[in-house]
């Protein structure tokens, strides 16, 4: 595909969309919502084709779950549009304003980024999330999904464009483009589109993210892989900790906010680990360090689900029903281990000690730090954003779940009365 030509069209769309009012953008998104409802059967049929092909290639069930759509997921996509429609339009919002001593009036306001590109894997729902957030914040967007979801993405984009056409003058069809080829040279063209694309976001595996970060010549908002940890403190309530661990690992193991490593204080490990084994049953493969292995050996019914951990298992993103377990002697050791092995995504502690909870939240370097809650809540929908463009793990501009405001920047508007310097 000719990425340069696509970007030229998107730039025209971005310039047009940047002048649209909140009412115009909301009307267009409502029309897209209607089109998604109308085209649901076609979208599900296209997705079934993708899922069948992926299963035939041997894709794991955890990753197939990310790829697959059903009526519930389609309904969720439509509901997320309602949330975004009802959110305040950030464009034009004044963040600050003041008058200088010489009388200049200065205002800092939010404006769209311009042309945004997102390179993502598997999840077709990202197509709707990325488009809707970009549209509401006044940005044009280039979508580059994976080959495994190509039929799904084509069907979704066709529905979006039908909705934008239905919206007449309020719909800007040029604000959206899907890179339909599966040629990897397209990714390189996107990463080198200096002056054409204002920012690119990778969303997917560590391999994809590293490729984008290392090779992009345009600005990148890094959405990191999810090597997330749960630390069970010596002051934890064991039953609560076991329930949280099960949810954080098994509710959706292929998600970036699922835990990959569990740390447990050695003082509570003899009481907690048998509860954990009971809670997880035979669902999860446990890769345990020596101390944890000894405590789990008699508690795990299916002995094939318990193996000795290697050093490489810690700091690894399994994206499956696999959990690495390690004992630690203190909360300080837990914090040090997490900061050395995580990807700055989401981390959690279970404890009834308030001082320990605050120490953990203050010292852990991550976008989201939980106390007595599952890391699975790191999500734009759960945070009230309706959707997310990704989970930013960097420290510049945006961090954590990225909603509408994360797709804006600011500019200063200065009014004078003949001022000269």
C-alpha positions as CSV (number, residue, x, y, z in Angstrom):
1,X,0.0,0.0,0.0
2,X,1.0,3.6,-0.5
3,X,1.3,4.8,3.1
4,X,2.3,8.3,1.9
5,X,-0.9,8.8,-0.1
6,X,-3.0,7.4,2.8
7,X,-1.4,9.9,5.1
8,X,-2.1,12.8,2.7
9,X,-5.8,11.9,2.8
10,X,-5.7,11.6,6.5
11,X,-4.1,15.0,6.9
12,X,-7.0,16.5,5.0
13,X,-9.4,14.6,7.2
14,X,-7.6,15.8,10.4
15,X,-7.8,19.4,9.3
16,X,-11.5,19.2,8.6
17,X,-12.3,17.3,11.7
18,X,-10.4,19.7,13.9
19,X,-13.0,22.4,13.1
20,X,-16.0,20.2,14.0
21,X,-18.0,20.9,17.1
22,X,-18.7,18.4,19.9
23,X,-22.2,18.1,18.6
24,X,-21.0,17.2,15.0
25,X,-18.6,14.6,16.3
26,X,-21.2,13.1,18.6
27,X,-23.7,12.9,15.8
28,X,-21.2,11.1,13.6
29,X,-20.3,8.6,16.4
30,X,-24.0,7.9,16.9
31,X,-24.3,7.1,13.2
32,X,-21.3,4.8,13.5
33,X,-23.0,3.1,16.4
34,X,-26.1,2.5,14.3
35,X,-24.0,1.1,11.5
36,X,-22.3,-1.3,13.8
37,X,-25.7,-2.6,15.0
38,X,-26.9,-3.0,11.4
39,X,-23.7,-4.8,10.2
40,X,-23.2,-7.0,13.3
41,X,-24.0,-10.3,11.5
42,X,-21.5,-9.4,8.7
43,X,-18.8,-8.5,11.3
44,X,-19.3,-11.7,13.2
45,X,-19.1,-13.8,10.0
46,X,-15.9,-12.1,9.0
47,X,-14.5,-12.7,12.5
48,X,-15.5,-16.3,12.4
49,X,-13.3,-16.6,9.3
50,X,-10.3,-15.1,11.1
51,X,-10.8,-17.3,14.1
52,X,-11.0,-20.5,12.1
53,X,-7.9,-19.6,10.2
54,X,-6.0,-18.7,13.4
55,X,-7.0,-22.0,15.1
56,X,-5.9,-23.9,12.0
57,X,-2.5,-22.2,12.3
58,X,-2.3,-23.4,16.0
59,X,-2.9,-20.1,17.8
60,X,-3.3,-20.7,21.6
61,X,-6.8,-20.6,23.1
62,X,-5.8,-17.5,25.2
63,X,-4.8,-15.6,22.1
64,X,-7.9,-16.9,20.2
65,X,-10.0,-15.4,23.0
66,X,-8.5,-12.0,22.2
67,X,-9.2,-12.4,18.5
68,X,-12.8,-13.7,18.8
69,X,-15.9,-11.5,18.7
70,X,-19.4,-12.5,19.8
71,X,-22.6,-10.7,20.4
72,X,-21.6,-9.6,23.9
73,X,-18.3,-8.1,22.6
74,X,-20.2,-6.3,19.8
75,X,-22.6,-4.9,22.3
76,X,-19.7,-3.8,24.5
77,X,-18.2,-1.9,21.5
78,X,-21.5,-0.2,20.9
79,X,-21.8,0.7,24.6
80,X,-18.3,2.2,24.6
81,X,-19.4,4.5,21.8
82,X,-22.2,5.8,24.1
83,X,-19.7,6.5,26.9
84,X,-17.4,8.4,24.5
85,X,-20.3,10.4,23.0
86,X,-21.4,11.4,26.6
87,X,-17.9,12.5,27.6
88,X,-16.8,16.2,27.4
89,X,-15.0,17.2,24.2
90,X,-11.4,18.0,25.3
91,X,-10.6,20.1,22.2
92,X,-10.6,23.8,23.1
93,X,-10.6,23.1,26.8
94,X,-8.6,25.8,28.6
95,X,-6.1,24.4,31.0
96,X,-4.6,27.6,32.2
97,X,-4.8,31.3,31.6
98,X,-3.0,34.4,33.0
99,X,-2.0,37.9,32.2
100,X,1.7,38.8,32.2
101,X,2.9,42.0,33.9
102,X,3.2,43.8,30.5
103,X,-0.5,43.0,29.7
104,X,-0.2,40.0,27.4
105,X,-3.1,37.6,27.9
106,X,-2.0,33.9,27.6
107,X,-4.2,30.9,27.4
108,X,-3.2,27.2,27.2
109,X,-5.8,25.1,25.4
110,X,-6.1,21.5,24.2
111,X,-5.8,20.7,20.5
112,X,-5.8,17.4,18.5
113,X,-2.5,15.7,17.8
114,X,-3.3,15.5,14.1
115,X,-2.7,12.2,12.3
116,X,-2.3,9.2,14.6
117,X,-1.2,5.7,13.7
118,X,-1.8,2.6,15.7
119,X,-0.1,-0.7,15.0
120,X,-1.8,-3.5,16.9
121,X,-2.3,-7.3,17.0
122,X,-5.3,-9.6,17.1
123,X,-8.0,-7.7,19.0
124,X,-10.6,-6.4,16.5
125,X,-12.3,-4.3,19.3
126,X,-9.2,-2.0,19.2
127,X,-10.4,-0.9,15.7
128,X,-13.5,0.6,17.2
129,X,-11.7,1.9,20.4
130,X,-9.0,3.6,18.4
131,X,-11.3,5.1,15.8
132,X,-13.8,6.5,18.3
133,X,-11.2,8.0,20.7
134,X,-9.4,9.6,17.8
135,X,-12.6,11.0,16.2
136,X,-13.9,12.5,19.4
137,X,-10.6,14.1,20.1
138,X,-10.4,15.5,16.5
139,X,-7.7,13.3,15.1
140,X,-7.4,11.3,11.9
141,X,-6.1,7.7,12.4
142,X,-4.3,5.1,10.4
143,X,-5.1,1.6,11.6
144,X,-2.5,-1.2,11.0
145,X,-3.9,-4.4,12.4
146,X,-2.5,-7.9,12.2
147,X,-3.1,-10.4,9.4
148,X,-4.9,-12.6,11.8
149,X,-7.7,-10.1,12.2
150,X,-7.8,-8.7,8.6
151,X,-11.3,-9.8,7.7
152,X,-12.7,-8.6,11.0
153,X,-11.0,-5.2,10.7
154,X,-12.2,-4.8,7.1
155,X,-15.8,-5.5,8.2
156,X,-15.5,-3.1,11.1
157,X,-14.0,-0.3,9.1
158,X,-16.7,-0.7,6.4
159,X,-19.3,-0.3,9.1
160,X,-17.6,2.8,10.5
161,X,-17.4,4.4,7.0
162,X,-21.0,3.6,6.4
163,X,-21.9,5.4,9.6
164,X,-19.8,8.4,8.7
165,X,-21.4,8.6,5.4
166,X,-24.8,8.4,7.0
167,X,-23.8,11.4,9.2
168,X,-23.5,13.6,6.0
169,X,-21.5,16.8,6.7
170,X,-20.8,15.7,10.3
171,X,-19.0,12.6,9.1
172,X,-15.4,12.8,8.0
173,X,-14.6,9.6,6.1
174,X,-11.1,10.9,5.4
175,X,-10.3,10.7,9.1
176,X,-9.9,6.9,9.0
177,X,-7.8,4.5,7.0
178,X,-7.1,0.9,7.3
179,X,-3.8,-0.6,6.1
180,X,-5.2,-3.6,4.4
181,X,-2.1,-5.3,3.2
182,X,-0.1,-7.8,5.3
183,X,3.2,-6.7,3.9
184,X,5.6,-5.9,6.8
185,X,7.1,-3.2,4.7
186,X,4.0,-1.1,5.5
187,X,5.1,-1.0,9.2
188,X,8.5,0.3,8.2
189,X,6.8,2.9,6.0
190,X,4.6,4.0,8.9
191,X,7.6,4.3,11.3
192,X,9.4,6.4,8.7
193,X,6.5,8.7,7.8
194,X,8.2,11.9,9.1
195,X,6.0,14.9,8.5
196,X,3.1,12.7,7.6
197,X,2.2,11.0,10.9
198,X,2.3,13.0,14.2
199,X,2.5,10.0,16.6
200,X,2.4,6.2,16.4
201,X,1.3,3.8,19.1
202,X,2.2,0.1,19.2
203,X,-0.2,-2.2,20.9
204,X,0.6,-5.9,21.2
205,X,3.5,-8.2,22.0
206,X,6.9,-7.1,23.4
207,X,8.4,-8.0,19.9
208,X,6.0,-5.5,18.2
209,X,6.5,-2.8,20.8
210,X,10.3,-3.1,20.7
211,X,10.3,-3.0,16.9
212,X,8.4,0.3,16.9
213,X,10.3,1.9,19.7
214,X,13.7,1.0,18.2
215,X,13.0,1.8,14.6
216,X,10.5,4.7,14.5
217,X,11.7,8.0,13.2
218,X,8.4,9.6,14.3
219,X,7.2,10.2,17.9
220,X,6.0,7.1,19.7
221,X,3.7,6.7,22.7
222,X,4.9,3.4,24.2
223,X,2.3,1.0,25.3
224,X,4.4,-1.6,27.1
225,X,4.0,-5.3,27.4
226,X,2.3,-6.4,30.6
227,X,4.7,-8.2,32.9
228,X,2.5,-7.5,36.0
229,X,3.1,-8.8,39.6
230,X,0.9,-9.5,42.6
231,X,2.7,-9.3,46.0
232,X,1.0,-11.1,48.9
233,X,2.2,-9.3,52.0
234,X,2.7,-10.8,55.5
235,X,-0.2,-8.7,56.6
236,X,-2.5,-10.0,53.9
237,X,-5.8,-11.8,54.4
238,X,-5.0,-15.1,52.7
239,X,-8.5,-15.9,51.3
240,X,-8.8,-12.4,49.7
241,X,-5.3,-12.7,48.3
242,X,-6.1,-16.1,46.7
243,X,-9.3,-14.7,45.1
244,X,-7.5,-11.7,43.7
245,X,-4.7,-13.9,42.4
246,X,-7.2,-16.2,40.6
247,X,-8.9,-13.2,39.0
248,X,-5.7,-11.4,38.0
249,X,-4.3,-14.6,36.4
250,X,-7.3,-16.5,34.9
251,X,-10.1,-14.1,34.1
252,X,-8.3,-13.2,30.8
253,X,-4.7,-14.5,30.8
254,X,-4.0,-13.2,27.3
255,X,-4.6,-9.6,28.4
256,X,-1.7,-7.3,29.2
257,X,-3.0,-6.5,32.7
258,X,-3.0,-10.2,33.8
259,X,-0.4,-11.0,36.3
260,X,2.6,-13.1,35.3
261,X,4.4,-13.4,38.6
262,X,3.2,-13.8,42.2
263,X,5.4,-12.8,45.1
264,X,4.6,-14.0,48.6
265,X,6.1,-13.1,51.9
266,X,7.7,-16.1,53.4
267,X,5.9,-15.6,56.7
268,X,2.5,-16.1,55.1
269,X,3.5,-18.5,52.4
270,X,2.8,-21.7,54.3
271,X,-0.8,-20.6,54.9
272,X,-1.4,-18.8,51.6
273,X,0.1,-21.1,49.0
274,X,-2.1,-24.1,49.7
275,X,-5.1,-21.8,49.4
276,X,-3.8,-20.5,46.1
277,X,-3.4,-24.0,44.8
278,X,-7.0,-24.8,45.8
279,X,-8.3,-21.6,44.2
280,X,-6.5,-22.2,40.9
281,X,-7.2,-25.9,40.8
282,X,-5.7,-27.5,37.7
283,X,-6.2,-24.5,35.5
284,X,-2.8,-22.9,35.9
285,X,0.7,-24.2,35.4
286,X,2.7,-23.0,38.5
287,X,6.4,-22.3,38.0
288,X,7.7,-22.1,41.5
289,X,11.0,-21.2,43.1
290,X,12.5,-23.7,45.6
291,X,10.7,-22.4,48.7
292,X,7.3,-22.1,47.0
293,X,7.7,-25.5,45.3
294,X,8.2,-27.3,48.6
295,X,5.1,-25.6,50.1
296,X,2.9,-26.4,47.0
297,X,4.0,-29.9,46.4
298,X,1.4,-31.5,48.7
299,X,-1.3,-29.0,47.9
300,X,-1.3,-29.3,44.1
301,X,-3.5,-32.2,43.1
302,X,-2.4,-32.5,39.5
303,X,1.4,-32.8,39.8
304,X,1.9,-31.9,36.1
305,X,0.7,-28.4,37.0
306,X,3.7,-27.7,39.3
307,X,7.3,-27.3,38.0
308,X,10.5,-25.7,39.2
309,X,10.9,-22.1,38.0
310,X,14.0,-20.9,36.1
311,X,15.4,-17.4,36.3
312,X,14.0,-16.8,32.8
313,X,10.4,-17.3,34.1
314,X,10.6,-14.2,36.1
315,X,10.1,-11.1,34.0
316,X,8.5,-13.1,31.2
317,X,5.1,-12.4,29.7
318,X,3.4,-15.8,29.4
319,X,0.0,-14.5,28.1
320,X,-1.4,-17.9,29.1
321,X,-2.5,-20.0,32.1
322,X,1.0,-20.0,33.5
323,X,2.2,-18.2,36.7
324,X,5.6,-17.8,38.2
325,X,5.8,-17.8,42.0
326,X,8.6,-16.6,44.3
327,X,8.9,-16.1,48.0
328,X,10.5,-12.9,49.5
329,X,11.6,-12.0,53.0
330,X,10.2,-8.4,53.1
331,X,8.2,-5.8,51.3
332,X,11.4,-4.0,50.5
333,X,12.6,-7.1,48.6
334,X,9.3,-7.4,46.8
335,X,9.5,-3.8,45.6
336,X,13.1,-4.1,44.5
337,X,12.3,-7.4,42.6
338,X,9.2,-5.9,40.9
339,X,11.0,-2.7,39.8
340,X,13.8,-4.8,38.3
341,X,11.5,-7.2,36.4
342,X,8.3,-5.3,35.4
343,X,7.3,-3.3,32.4
344,X,5.9,-0.3,34.3
345,X,2.3,-1.4,33.6
346,X,0.2,-2.6,36.6
347,X,1.3,-3.9,40.0
348,X,-0.7,-5.0,43.1
349,X,-0.2,-5.6,46.8
350,X,-2.6,-7.5,49.1
351,X,-2.2,-6.3,52.7
352,X,-4.1,-5.0,55.7
353,X,-1.1,-2.9,56.8
354,X,-1.8,0.7,55.7
355,X,1.9,1.7,56.0
356,X,2.9,-1.2,53.7
357,X,0.2,-0.3,51.2
358,X,1.4,3.3,51.0
359,X,5.1,2.2,50.8
360,X,4.3,-0.1,47.9
361,X,2.3,2.6,46.0
362,X,5.0,5.2,46.6
363,X,8.0,3.0,45.6
364,X,6.7,0.9,42.8
365,X,7.5,2.4,39.3
366,X,4.4,1.6,37.2
367,X,1.5,3.3,35.6
368,X,-1.1,1.7,37.9
369,X,-0.4,0.5,41.4
370,X,-3.2,-1.4,43.2
371,X,-3.9,-2.2,46.9
372,X,-6.3,-5.1,47.6
373,X,-7.6,-5.2,44.0
374,X,-6.9,-7.2,40.8
375,X,-4.6,-5.7,38.1
376,X,-7.4,-6.6,35.6
377,X,-9.0,-3.2,36.3
378,X,-6.3,-1.4,34.3
379,X,-8.6,-0.7,31.4
380,X,-10.1,2.4,29.8
381,X,-13.6,1.1,30.2
382,X,-13.1,0.3,33.9
383,X,-11.6,3.7,34.5
384,X,-14.7,5.4,33.0
385,X,-13.1,6.4,29.6
386,X,-15.4,4.2,27.6
387,X,-12.4,2.8,25.7
388,X,-8.7,3.1,25.5
389,X,-6.1,3.5,22.8
390,X,-3.7,1.5,24.9
391,X,-2.0,1.4,28.3
392,X,0.9,3.9,28.2
393,X,3.9,2.7,30.2
394,X,6.1,5.7,29.5
395,X,6.4,8.9,31.6
396,X,6.0,11.6,29.0
397,X,2.6,13.1,28.0
398,X,0.4,10.1,28.8
399,X,0.6,7.3,31.3
400,X,-1.8,4.5,32.1
401,X,-5.1,3.9,30.2
402,X,-5.3,6.4,27.4
403,X,-8.6,8.0,26.9
404,X,-9.7,11.1,24.8
405,X,-7.4,13.6,26.5
406,X,-4.3,11.5,25.9
407,X,-4.8,12.1,22.1
408,X,-4.5,15.9,22.5
409,X,-1.6,18.2,23.0
410,X,-1.7,21.9,24.0
411,X,-0.9,25.2,22.4
412,X,-0.7,28.7,23.8
413,X,-3.0,31.4,22.5
414,X,-1.6,34.9,23.2
415,X,-3.5,38.2,22.8
416,X,-1.8,41.5,22.8
417,X,-2.5,45.2,22.0
418,X,0.4,46.1,19.9
419,X,2.9,44.6,22.2
420,X,6.6,44.5,21.1
421,X,9.7,43.3,22.9
